Amino acid sequence: MANVIGTHQRTLVRRRVRIRGEHLVGYAFIAPLLAMFVAYHVYPIIRSFTMSFTDFKYLHPQGTHFIGLANYQEAVQSPYVQHGLLLGIEYMVIYVPLAMILALIIALALDRVSHHFLAGAYRTIYYLPVIMPGAVVYVLWKWMYIPSFGLVNYVLVDTLHLLTIRPQWLGSPDLALPSVAFMEVWRFLGYNVLLLLVGLGSINRELYEAARIDGASELQLTWHITLPLLKPIFLVMMVLKMSVFAVVEPMLIAPGVGESTWTWGWYAYDQAFLEGNLRMGYASAIGYLGALIMSVFVYFQYRFFRHDRA
């Protein structure tokens, strides 16, 4: 009996040693990625947060002092930050509904393609802009938006005759932001379509068959079955799109418009890397102020969807 117990204990010890060894091997594999995550994500977050309570200037780091909430107070009172925050909200109001509606329409159409090769080809074509470098996208659309010979005005003015004048898409303070929003919708359309296709693929087809037997139309199927079951995907998409609140693309593709397209994200970049003494402490405070507002948006989105599901 004692020998049996001793053998069992030795087996348990060897098993624990083997499991610990497997864990160590796993940790060894993820160590490089974990180190990069800490170095390029965790440390900058902590460093910028502490920096936001100081008057740190990159060109004069030796004179740094702790100033408490002075940077946040200045950011809240700054007309540039206030204008940039409102501009970020305006950009979200334009971009998010347009991106989700177009992606939903295309996803519903692609979901009905039964031919395996064509379905894969269509998905690939729509996803190509997502993997294009940002610089290529900006140069392409900047050329398309040229008033005199750009593709956009050629189609709208010369071909379809929908407009009688050639709009300055990137030269007008009123049109620059919607024009950039449409460019970003096109760029990430494939990614949004892919997310919705994943959601559509998870819906039980028997629900549609039962509803068709009861006489439901295609519009009723979409409204009463597809859209309610896609709400978790919509939540994920909306949370991921909160990053557009800090959009800086208007100044990258339409810098000639000036301060009318200065979002708060660009103003923070300007203060940190372009303006004067490079006030990185103040820029960090602007960044965390914007992050706080985005967190509030995300919180209410979760509350809305959770209440809706309840």
Residue frames relative to the residue before (quaternion, step in Angstrom):
aa qw qx qy qz dx dy dz
M 1.0000 0.0000 0.0000 0.0000 0.00 0.00 0.00
A 0.6559 0.5081 -0.3044 0.4681 3.58 0.95 -0.88
N 0.6387 0.5278 -0.3294 0.4528 3.57 1.04 -0.77
V 0.6392 0.5279 -0.3218 0.4574 3.57 1.03 -0.80
I 0.6585 0.5001 -0.3033 0.4735 3.56 0.96 -0.88
G 0.6552 0.5154 -0.3109 0.4565 3.59 0.95 -0.85
T 0.6444 0.5136 -0.3151 0.4709 3.56 1.01 -0.83
H 0.6466 0.5189 -0.3131 0.4632 3.58 1.00 -0.85
Q 0.6588 0.5060 -0.3115 0.4614 3.59 0.93 -0.83
R 0.6534 0.5038 -0.3198 0.4659 3.59 0.99 -0.83
T 0.6194 0.5375 -0.3350 0.4640 3.57 1.09 -0.69
L 0.6564 0.5076 -0.3076 0.4656 3.57 0.97 -0.85
V 0.6384 0.5254 -0.3238 0.4600 3.57 1.03 -0.82
R 0.6684 0.4933 -0.3060 0.4651 3.58 0.90 -0.91
R 0.6416 0.5244 -0.3266 0.4547 3.57 1.03 -0.77
R 0.6499 0.5087 -0.3156 0.4681 3.57 1.00 -0.82
V 0.6415 0.5187 -0.3242 0.4629 3.57 1.00 -0.82
R 0.6569 0.5090 -0.3121 0.4604 3.58 0.98 -0.86
I 0.6537 0.5084 -0.3150 0.4636 3.59 0.97 -0.85
R 0.6478 0.5050 -0.3222 0.4707 3.58 0.98 -0.83
G 0.6329 0.5285 -0.3282 0.4609 3.56 1.05 -0.75
E 0.6472 0.5033 -0.3178 0.4762 3.57 1.01 -0.79
H 0.6305 0.5237 -0.3342 0.4653 3.58 1.04 -0.74
L 0.6508 0.5159 -0.3188 0.4568 3.57 0.95 -0.84
V 0.6311 0.5187 -0.3309 0.4725 3.58 1.01 -0.76
G 0.6512 0.5145 -0.3125 0.4621 3.57 0.98 -0.84
Y 0.6545 0.5007 -0.3110 0.4735 3.57 0.97 -0.85
A 0.6223 0.5432 -0.3404 0.4493 3.57 1.07 -0.73
F 0.6586 0.5129 -0.3108 0.4546 3.59 1.01 -0.76
I 0.7476 0.3895 -0.2304 0.4861 3.60 0.93 -0.81
A 0.4444 0.7240 -0.4424 0.2874 3.61 1.26 -0.20
P 0.6699 0.4846 -0.3421 0.4465 3.68 0.78 -0.80
L 0.6731 0.4829 -0.3015 0.4721 3.59 0.92 -0.87
L 0.6379 0.5221 -0.3252 0.4634 3.58 1.04 -0.78
A 0.6386 0.5214 -0.3249 0.4635 3.57 1.02 -0.79
M 0.6537 0.4976 -0.3131 0.4765 3.59 0.98 -0.80
F 0.6315 0.5334 -0.3335 0.4533 3.58 1.02 -0.78
V 0.6676 0.4877 -0.2980 0.4771 3.56 0.94 -0.87
A 0.6985 0.4922 -0.2792 0.4381 3.58 0.90 -0.94
Y 0.8048 0.3169 -0.1410 0.4816 3.58 0.91 -0.90
H 0.7455 0.3391 -0.2211 0.5295 3.60 1.24 -0.09
V 0.7436 0.4132 -0.2432 0.4660 3.57 0.57 -1.16
Y 0.6938 0.4818 -0.2917 0.4489 3.59 0.76 -1.00
P 0.6701 0.4798 -0.3371 0.4551 3.68 0.81 -0.79
I 0.6193 0.5381 -0.3557 0.4476 3.59 1.03 -0.68
I 0.6837 0.4697 -0.2844 0.4807 3.57 0.87 -0.96
R 0.6669 0.5148 -0.3066 0.4430 3.58 0.90 -0.93
S 0.6922 0.4662 -0.2919 0.4672 3.59 0.85 -0.89
F 0.6191 0.5426 -0.3520 0.4453 3.59 1.07 -0.66
T 0.6759 0.4602 -0.2931 0.4956 3.59 0.90 -0.86
M 0.6321 0.5473 -0.3272 0.4403 3.58 1.08 -0.74
S 0.6146 0.5840 -0.3509 0.3976 3.59 1.09 -0.65
F 0.6812 0.4520 -0.2874 0.4990 3.61 1.24 -0.29
T 0.6636 0.4527 -0.3027 0.5129 3.59 1.26 0.30
D 0.4696 -0.6446 0.5148 0.3145 3.55 -1.32 0.14
F 0.1350 0.8449 -0.5060 0.1091 3.56 1.12 0.73
K 0.0266 -0.7606 0.6485 -0.0168 3.53 -0.94 1.05
Y 0.5126 -0.6919 0.4150 0.2937 3.54 -0.75 1.07
L 0.7026 0.4598 -0.2709 0.4707 3.59 1.01 -0.77
H 0.7773 0.2034 -0.1308 0.5808 3.61 1.22 -0.34
P 0.0338 0.8529 -0.5205 0.0216 3.62 0.62 1.03
Q 0.5980 0.6009 -0.3685 0.3815 3.60 1.13 -0.53
G 0.7156 0.4414 -0.2607 0.4745 3.59 1.16 -0.43
T 0.3239 0.7769 -0.4875 0.2320 3.58 1.16 0.50
H 0.0143 -0.7894 0.6133 -0.0213 3.55 -0.99 0.92
F 0.4990 -0.6182 0.5128 0.3254 3.54 -1.22 0.53
I 0.0465 -0.8295 0.5563 -0.0183 3.58 -0.71 1.09
G 0.5220 -0.6747 0.4033 0.3312 3.59 1.21 0.33
L 0.7989 -0.2789 0.2362 0.4777 3.55 -0.94 -0.99
A 0.3131 0.7852 -0.4934 0.2050 3.61 1.21 0.28
N 0.6435 0.5185 -0.3309 0.4556 3.61 0.98 -0.77
Y 0.6589 0.4996 -0.3086 0.4701 3.57 0.97 -0.82
Q 0.6336 0.5253 -0.3283 0.4634 3.57 1.02 -0.77
E 0.6581 0.5001 -0.3040 0.4738 3.57 0.98 -0.86
A 0.6474 0.5251 -0.3189 0.4511 3.58 1.01 -0.83
V 0.6592 0.5057 -0.3137 0.4598 3.60 0.93 -0.86
Q 0.7275 0.4349 -0.2380 0.4743 3.59 1.00 -0.79
S 0.5426 0.6464 -0.3970 0.3606 3.60 1.23 -0.33
P 0.4241 -0.7016 0.5024 0.2747 3.65 -0.79 0.90
Y 0.6038 0.5561 -0.3608 0.4428 3.60 1.13 -0.57
V 0.6641 0.4834 -0.3034 0.4830 3.59 0.95 -0.84
Q 0.6451 0.5183 -0.3244 0.4583 3.59 0.93 -0.85
H 0.6634 0.4849 -0.2997 0.4847 3.57 0.94 -0.88
G 0.6612 0.5196 -0.3063 0.4461 3.58 0.97 -0.84
L 0.6391 0.5125 -0.3248 0.4726 3.59 1.04 -0.73
L 0.6566 0.4928 -0.3106 0.4791 3.58 0.95 -0.82
L 0.6412 0.5175 -0.3205 0.4673 3.56 1.06 -0.75
G 0.6276 0.5272 -0.3329 0.4662 3.58 1.07 -0.71
I 0.6416 0.5038 -0.3171 0.4838 3.58 1.02 -0.77
E 0.6402 0.5201 -0.3221 0.4646 3.59 0.98 -0.84
Y 0.6460 0.5164 -0.3175 0.4639 3.57 0.98 -0.82
M 0.6459 0.5103 -0.3218 0.4678 3.60 0.98 -0.80
V 0.6442 0.5280 -0.3271 0.4464 3.58 0.96 -0.86
I 0.6767 0.4615 -0.2910 0.4944 3.60 1.07 -0.68
Y 0.7522 0.4631 -0.2325 0.4070 3.54 0.71 -1.12
V 0.7059 0.5109 -0.2978 0.3898 3.59 0.66 -1.09
P 0.7002 0.4388 -0.3145 0.4672 3.68 0.69 -0.87
L 0.6510 0.5226 -0.3229 0.4459 3.59 0.96 -0.86
A 0.6673 0.5060 -0.3035 0.4545 3.58 0.92 -0.89
M 0.7032 0.4709 -0.2774 0.4547 3.58 0.87 -0.90
I 0.6613 0.5049 -0.3207 0.4527 3.61 0.95 -0.80
L 0.6695 0.4861 -0.3053 0.4713 3.60 0.89 -0.89
A 0.6536 0.5102 -0.3147 0.4621 3.57 0.96 -0.85
L 0.6485 0.5191 -0.3228 0.4537 3.59 0.98 -0.78
I 0.6489 0.5167 -0.3220 0.4564 3.59 0.92 -0.87
I 0.6939 0.4652 -0.2797 0.4732 3.58 0.86 -0.94
A 0.6412 0.5252 -0.3314 0.4509 3.60 0.97 -0.79
L 0.6460 0.5080 -0.3231 0.4692 3.59 0.98 -0.80
A 0.6547 0.4992 -0.3152 0.4720 3.59 1.04 -0.74
L 0.6848 0.4788 -0.2943 0.4639 3.61 0.88 -0.88
D 0.6122 0.5665 -0.3535 0.4235 3.58 1.08 -0.64
R 0.6766 0.4857 -0.2916 0.4705 3.58 1.18 -0.44
V 0.5198 0.6195 -0.4286 0.4029 3.62 1.25 -0.08
S 0.2192 -0.8222 0.5178 0.0885 3.57 -0.47 1.20
H 0.5913 0.5727 -0.3727 0.4283 3.59 1.16 -0.52
H 0.4630 -0.7261 0.4325 0.2672 3.58 -0.59 1.17
F 0.6878 0.4846 -0.2992 0.4501 3.61 0.83 -0.95
L 0.6753 0.4914 -0.3009 0.4604 3.59 0.88 -0.91
A 0.6251 0.5406 -0.3434 0.4461 3.58 1.00 -0.78
G 0.6774 0.4805 -0.2884 0.4766 3.57 0.95 -0.86
A 0.6408 0.5310 -0.3235 0.4503 3.58 1.03 -0.80
Y 0.6592 0.5034 -0.3106 0.4644 3.58 0.91 -0.89
R 0.6467 0.5141 -0.3230 0.4616 3.60 0.94 -0.83
T 0.6515 0.5154 -0.3134 0.4601 3.58 0.98 -0.81
I 0.6566 0.5176 -0.3153 0.4489 3.58 0.91 -0.91
Y 0.6928 0.4724 -0.2847 0.4646 3.59 0.90 -0.88
Y 0.6942 0.4770 -0.2845 0.4579 3.59 1.10 -0.59
L 0.4744 0.7066 -0.4323 0.2980 3.62 1.17 -0.33
P 0.6655 0.4995 -0.3444 0.4348 3.69 0.81 -0.77
V 0.5867 0.5944 -0.3772 0.4002 3.60 1.11 -0.57
I 0.7472 0.3952 -0.2168 0.4884 3.58 0.97 -0.83
M 0.4769 0.6508 -0.4530 0.3793 3.60 1.24 0.08
P 0.5267 -0.6201 0.4627 0.3521 3.64 -0.97 0.70
G 0.5937 -0.6055 0.4016 0.3458 3.54 -1.06 0.77
A 0.6307 0.5463 -0.3407 0.4333 3.58 0.99 -0.80
V 0.6387 0.5190 -0.3239 0.4668 3.58 1.02 -0.79
V 0.6490 0.5185 -0.3165 0.4579 3.59 0.95 -0.87
Y 0.6720 0.5029 -0.3064 0.4489 3.59 0.89 -0.91
V 0.6634 0.4906 -0.3098 0.4724 3.60 0.92 -0.85
L 0.6388 0.5417 -0.3214 0.4419 3.58 0.98 -0.86
W 0.7382 0.4103 -0.2384 0.4795 3.58 0.77 -1.01
K 0.5871 0.5463 -0.3858 0.4562 3.58 1.09 -0.48
W 0.6418 0.4911 -0.3182 0.4956 3.57 1.08 -0.67
M 0.6616 0.5146 -0.3136 0.4462 3.61 0.93 -0.83
Y 0.7035 0.4610 -0.2606 0.4740 3.59 1.12 -0.64
I 0.4029 0.7081 -0.4962 0.2999 3.65 1.19 0.05
P 0.4744 -0.7231 0.4106 0.2888 3.62 -0.60 1.07
S 0.7125 0.4989 -0.2823 0.4046 3.61 0.85 -0.93
F 0.8402 0.0187 0.0216 0.5415 3.62 0.80 -0.93
G 0.3634 0.7469 -0.4889 0.2665 3.61 1.16 0.33
L 0.6327 -0.5750 0.3748 0.3586 3.54 -1.18 0.63
V 0.6271 0.5597 -0.3475 0.4156 3.61 0.98 -0.79
N 0.7128 0.4234 -0.2595 0.4952 3.59 0.81 -0.95
Y 0.5892 0.5668 -0.3735 0.4384 3.60 1.09 -0.58
V 0.6929 0.4587 -0.2774 0.4823 3.57 0.97 -0.86
L 0.7384 0.4451 -0.2450 0.4434 3.58 0.77 -1.02
V 0.7602 0.3746 -0.1930 0.4945 3.59 0.98 -0.84
D 0.7919 0.3581 -0.1822 0.4599 3.58 0.64 -1.13
T 0.7499 0.4016 -0.2204 0.4772 3.58 0.99 -0.77
L 0.8028 0.2767 -0.1374 0.5100 3.57 0.63 -1.13
H 0.2676 -0.8009 0.4918 0.2122 3.59 1.28 -0.35
L 0.2885 0.7657 -0.5178 0.2498 3.56 1.01 0.86
L 0.7616 0.2344 -0.1358 0.5888 3.57 1.22 -0.48
T 0.3526 -0.7398 0.5363 0.2020 3.55 -1.14 0.64
I 0.7306 0.3015 -0.2032 0.5780 3.59 1.25 -0.30
R 0.4450 -0.6678 0.5262 0.2814 3.53 -1.28 0.37
P 0.2806 -0.7978 0.5053 0.1715 3.61 -0.20 1.21
Q 0.4015 -0.6578 0.5832 0.2567 3.52 -1.26 0.60
W 0.2111 -0.8437 0.4767 0.1274 3.57 0.34 1.25
L 0.7919 0.2613 -0.1383 0.5343 3.59 0.90 -0.86
G 0.6557 0.5175 -0.3120 0.4526 3.57 1.26 -0.02
S 0.6571 0.4820 -0.3086 0.4906 3.56 1.27 -0.09
P 0.4885 -0.6720 0.4649 0.3060 3.62 -0.85 0.88
D 0.6751 0.4973 -0.2962 0.4574 3.59 1.13 -0.60
L 0.7552 0.3953 -0.2045 0.4812 3.59 1.09 -0.65
A 0.5298 0.6696 -0.4088 0.3222 3.59 1.16 -0.49
L 0.6968 0.4821 -0.2892 0.4454 3.58 0.82 -0.97
P 0.6769 0.4574 -0.3223 0.4783 3.68 0.80 -0.78
S 0.6252 0.5426 -0.3452 0.4421 3.59 1.05 -0.71
V 0.6638 0.4773 -0.3005 0.4912 3.58 0.95 -0.83
A 0.6192 0.5446 -0.3444 0.4488 3.60 1.02 -0.74
F 0.6583 0.4959 -0.3135 0.4717 3.59 0.94 -0.84
M 0.6134 0.5423 -0.3427 0.4607 3.58 1.05 -0.74
E 0.6863 0.4727 -0.2853 0.4735 3.59 0.91 -0.89
V 0.5880 0.5517 -0.3688 0.4624 3.60 1.10 -0.61
W 0.6626 0.4969 -0.2973 0.4750 3.58 0.92 -0.91
R 0.6654 0.5377 -0.3130 0.4124 3.56 0.90 -0.92
F 0.8035 0.2725 -0.1268 0.5139 3.59 0.86 -0.93
L 0.3119 0.7741 -0.4988 0.2340 3.57 1.22 0.34
G 0.6595 0.5270 -0.3149 0.4337 3.58 0.91 -0.87
Y 0.6368 0.5237 -0.3302 0.4595 3.59 1.01 -0.75
N 0.6692 0.4887 -0.2980 0.4739 3.57 0.95 -0.87
V 0.6299 0.5243 -0.3281 0.4698 3.58 1.03 -0.77
L 0.6434 0.5301 -0.3247 0.4467 3.58 0.97 -0.82
L 0.6405 0.5163 -0.3252 0.4663 3.59 0.97 -0.80
L 0.6890 0.4743 -0.2884 0.4660 3.57 0.89 -0.88
L 0.6166 0.5342 -0.3490 0.4611 3.60 1.07 -0.64
V 0.6080 0.5321 -0.3496 0.4743 3.58 1.08 -0.66
G 0.6653 0.4940 -0.2982 0.4738 3.57 0.97 -0.84
L 0.6571 0.5057 -0.3129 0.4633 3.58 0.96 -0.82
G 0.6566 0.5245 -0.3118 0.4433 3.56 1.05 -0.73
S 0.6715 0.5013 -0.2964 0.4582 3.58 1.18 -0.45
I 0.5460 0.6111 -0.4021 0.4083 3.61 1.27 -0.13
N 0.4693 -0.6817 0.4923 0.2697 3.56 -0.90 0.97
R 0.4024 -0.7446 0.4838 0.2229 3.60 -0.64 1.15
E 0.5543 0.6150 -0.4027 0.3903 3.59 1.13 -0.40
L 0.5708 0.5841 -0.3842 0.4307 3.58 1.17 -0.50
Y 0.6605 0.4940 -0.3050 0.4761 3.57 0.98 -0.82
E 0.6542 0.5222 -0.3186 0.4447 3.56 0.92 -0.88
A 0.6607 0.4986 -0.3089 0.4685 3.59 0.95 -0.86
A 0.6629 0.4983 -0.3102 0.4647 3.58 0.99 -0.79
R 0.6354 0.5166 -0.3394 0.4629 3.61 1.01 -0.71
I 0.6146 0.5399 -0.3478 0.4580 3.59 1.04 -0.72
D 0.6893 0.4644 -0.2709 0.4856 3.58 1.10 -0.75
G 0.6038 -0.6141 0.3359 0.3815 3.58 1.28 0.11
A 0.3795 0.7350 -0.4881 0.2785 3.60 1.17 0.34
S 0.4073 -0.6955 0.5388 0.2450 3.57 -1.07 0.76
E 0.6791 -0.4807 0.3520 0.4288 3.58 -1.30 0.20
L 0.6344 0.5210 -0.3340 0.4633 3.57 1.03 -0.73
Q 0.6537 0.4994 -0.3105 0.4763 3.60 0.99 -0.77
L 0.6108 0.5415 -0.3505 0.4592 3.59 1.06 -0.70
T 0.6756 0.4951 -0.2912 0.4622 3.55 0.94 -0.92
W 0.7128 0.4785 -0.2642 0.4395 3.58 0.89 -0.96
H 0.7896 0.3574 -0.1619 0.4717 3.58 0.88 -0.94
I 0.7558 0.3277 -0.2031 0.5292 3.61 1.16 -0.38
T 0.7414 0.4438 -0.2571 0.4327 3.57 0.57 -1.17
L 0.7198 0.4636 -0.2721 0.4393 3.58 0.65 -1.08
P 0.6664 0.4844 -0.3406 0.4531 3.68 0.82 -0.77
L 0.7055 0.4565 -0.2767 0.4661 3.60 0.97 -0.80
L 0.6475 0.4972 -0.3228 0.4789 3.60 1.24 -0.21
K 0.4018 0.7490 -0.4625 0.2522 3.61 1.20 -0.03
P 0.6285 0.5088 -0.3705 0.4569 3.68 0.93 -0.60
I 0.6385 0.5065 -0.3259 0.4791 3.59 1.07 -0.71
F 0.6247 0.5315 -0.3350 0.4638 3.58 1.01 -0.77
L 0.6349 0.5274 -0.3308 0.4576 3.58 1.00 -0.78
V 0.6487 0.5084 -0.3152 0.4705 3.58 0.93 -0.90
M 0.6633 0.5099 -0.3080 0.4529 3.58 0.89 -0.90
M 0.6776 0.4936 -0.3013 0.4544 3.58 0.90 -0.87
V 0.6391 0.5105 -0.3296 0.4715 3.58 1.02 -0.74
L 0.6643 0.4996 -0.3065 0.4638 3.58 0.95 -0.86
K 0.6924 0.4863 -0.2799 0.4535 3.57 1.06 -0.69
M 0.4354 0.6890 -0.4742 0.3329 3.60 1.20 0.05
S 0.5570 0.6197 -0.3944 0.3875 3.59 1.18 -0.43
V 0.5906 0.5799 -0.3844 0.4089 3.62 1.12 -0.47
F 0.4924 0.6531 -0.4323 0.3796 3.60 1.24 -0.21
A 0.7324 0.3651 -0.2092 0.5352 3.57 1.18 -0.60
V 0.1877 0.8415 -0.4923 0.1198 3.56 1.21 0.51
V 0.1219 -0.7831 0.6066 0.0628 3.57 -1.08 0.82
E 0.4298 0.7429 -0.4372 0.2687 3.60 1.26 -0.13
P 0.5913 0.5829 -0.4008 0.3873 3.68 0.93 -0.62
M 0.7015 0.4392 -0.2756 0.4890 3.59 0.99 -0.73
L 0.6267 0.5343 -0.3508 0.4457 3.61 1.15 -0.41
I 0.7708 0.3370 -0.1750 0.5116 3.58 0.97 -0.84
A 0.7936 0.1823 -0.1037 0.5711 3.61 1.15 -0.50
P 0.0552 0.8461 -0.5288 0.0372 3.62 0.62 1.04
G 0.6040 0.6067 -0.3583 0.3725 3.58 1.15 -0.49
V 0.5499 0.6206 -0.3997 0.3906 3.59 1.21 -0.32
G 0.4099 -0.7426 0.4468 0.2845 3.58 1.14 -0.54
E 0.8342 -0.2631 0.1705 0.4537 3.52 -1.26 -0.51
S 0.5198 0.6502 -0.4190 0.3627 3.61 1.19 -0.22
T 0.7377 0.3344 -0.2195 0.5439 3.61 1.20 -0.37
W 0.3918 0.7129 -0.4896 0.3139 3.59 1.16 0.46
T 0.1617 -0.7627 0.6206 0.0839 3.55 -0.45 1.18
W 0.6546 -0.5139 0.3591 0.4224 3.57 -1.23 0.28
G 0.6017 0.5618 -0.3604 0.4386 3.60 1.11 -0.57
W 0.6725 0.4728 -0.2978 0.4853 3.55 0.99 -0.82
Y 0.6308 0.5327 -0.3415 0.4492 3.60 0.99 -0.76
A 0.6305 0.5123 -0.3326 0.4790 3.59 1.04 -0.74
Y 0.6429 0.5064 -0.3176 0.4789 3.60 0.99 -0.81
D 0.6419 0.5320 -0.3205 0.4497 3.57 0.98 -0.84
Q 0.6855 0.4793 -0.2835 0.4691 3.59 0.93 -0.88
A 0.7038 0.4836 -0.2703 0.4448 3.59 1.03 -0.75
F 0.8464 0.2074 -0.0516 0.4878 3.59 0.91 -0.88
L 0.7614 0.3860 -0.2078 0.4776 3.62 1.15 -0.32
E 0.7759 0.4088 -0.1845 0.4436 3.56 0.82 -1.01
G 0.8979 -0.0161 0.0247 0.4393 3.53 -1.08 0.89
N 0.8340 -0.1830 0.1775 0.4894 3.53 -0.83 -1.12
L 0.4663 -0.6881 0.4379 0.3425 3.60 1.25 0.29
R 0.0036 0.8465 -0.5288 0.0609 3.56 0.53 1.27
M 0.0991 -0.8453 0.5243 0.0255 3.55 0.29 1.25
G 0.5943 0.5554 -0.3715 0.4476 3.59 1.09 -0.52
Y 0.6718 0.4804 -0.2831 0.4875 3.56 0.93 -0.91
A 0.6468 0.5159 -0.3172 0.4636 3.60 0.99 -0.82
S 0.6273 0.5279 -0.3369 0.4629 3.60 1.04 -0.71
A 0.6377 0.5187 -0.3303 0.4639 3.58 1.01 -0.76
I 0.6247 0.5220 -0.3358 0.4739 3.59 1.02 -0.76
G 0.6554 0.5256 -0.3083 0.4462 3.57 0.96 -0.87
Y 0.7021 0.4474 -0.2771 0.4797 3.59 0.88 -0.85
L 0.5821 0.5483 -0.3777 0.4667 3.58 1.15 -0.46
G 0.6675 0.4825 -0.2927 0.4858 3.57 0.98 -0.83
A 0.6356 0.5273 -0.3264 0.4598 3.58 1.03 -0.79
L 0.6221 0.5361 -0.3392 0.4588 3.58 1.07 -0.71
I 0.6567 0.4971 -0.3123 0.4734 3.59 0.96 -0.83
M 0.6413 0.5123 -0.3274 0.4681 3.60 0.98 -0.77
S 0.6297 0.5329 -0.3338 0.4563 3.59 1.03 -0.74
V 0.6234 0.5279 -0.3354 0.4693 3.57 1.07 -0.73
F 0.6345 0.5241 -0.3265 0.4649 3.59 0.97 -0.84
V 0.6715 0.4987 -0.2974 0.4604 3.58 0.88 -0.95
Y 0.6253 0.5495 -0.3355 0.4410 3.58 0.99 -0.82
F 0.7013 0.4529 -0.2774 0.4755 3.58 0.86 -0.92
Q 0.5897 0.5475 -0.3741 0.4609 3.59 1.12 -0.50
Y 0.6537 0.4942 -0.3103 0.4818 3.57 0.93 -0.84
R 0.6521 0.5101 -0.3234 0.4582 3.59 0.92 -0.83
F 0.6488 0.5254 -0.3177 0.4494 3.59 0.95 -0.86
F 0.7164 0.4426 -0.2681 0.4680 3.58 0.76 -1.00
R 0.6362 0.5162 -0.3398 0.4618 3.60 1.02 -0.70
H 0.6511 0.4995 -0.3115 0.4791 3.59 0.98 -0.82
D 0.6533 0.5260 -0.3164 0.4433 3.56 1.02 -0.84
R 0.6735 0.4802 -0.2975 0.4769 3.59 1.03 -0.77
A 0.6211 0.5387 -0.3439 0.4535 3.60 1.12 -0.64
